[in-house]
Amino acid sequence: MLQNIVNNFKQKSLLQRFLFFTGLLFLVLYFVLGCMFIFWKTIPLELSYTRRLLFGVLLIIYSIFRFFRIINIRQE
């Protein structure tokens, strides 16, 4: 199983590998940013807690959406 993944990854072009890792980087970035908005109490923005929570949840949902897009792209 792992050998299949490694062989499939080696067959991809350099551009496809770069875009895959860039997608993973932004996936992690959106997830961490969403968690920061939810859990960081003294965030230097003038937002109410409800709006911070809503924006954080929206960023986390968007990161999950990107995760499923990356999985679908990798399976093709």
N, C-alpha and C positions, 0 to 999 in steps of 0.2 A: 504493500500500500504506500508506504513512505517512498519507496524507490520509484513508483509510478509518478508521484507528485514531483520528485526531484527531476526525473527525466522530462516530464511535461514542462517544468519550469525552465530547464536548460534549452528546450526547443524554442522558447519564445524569443523574440527579438529584443535587442537592448532597449528600444523605445517602449515596448510593451512591459518589460520588467520595471523600467523607470516609472511609468504611469501607475503600475500596480503598487509600488512602494510609496509613491506620492499619495495615492488614494488611501493607503493604510495610515499614512502620517496625518492626513486631514481627518480621517475617521477618529483617530485617537484625540486629535486637537479639539474637535467638536464635542466629544464626550467629556473631556477634562474641562473644557470651558463651561459646558452645561452644569457639571458638578460644582464648579467654582461659583456660578451664579446662585445655585441652590444653597450651598453650605457656607459660603464665606459671608460672615455677618457684617463686617465693616468694609464692604466693597465701596470703592471711591466713586460711585455713581448715585445720583439722586433718583432711585427707583424704590417704589414701595415693595414690601416683601411679596405681595401677590404677583406683581409684574415680574420681579426677579425669578420667582418660582415658575411662572408661566414661561418665561424666556428660557430658563434652564431646562425645563421639561421639553420644550420645543427643540432645543439643540440636541438633547439626548435622543429624541425620536428621529431627528434628521441623521444623527450618526448611525442609528440602527438601520435606517433606510439605506445609507451608503454601504453599510456592511453587507446587506443582502444584495445590493447591486454588484459589489466586488465578488461575492460568491457566485452569482449568476454569470458574470463575465469569465471567471476562472473555470467554470464547468463547460463552457463552449469550446 
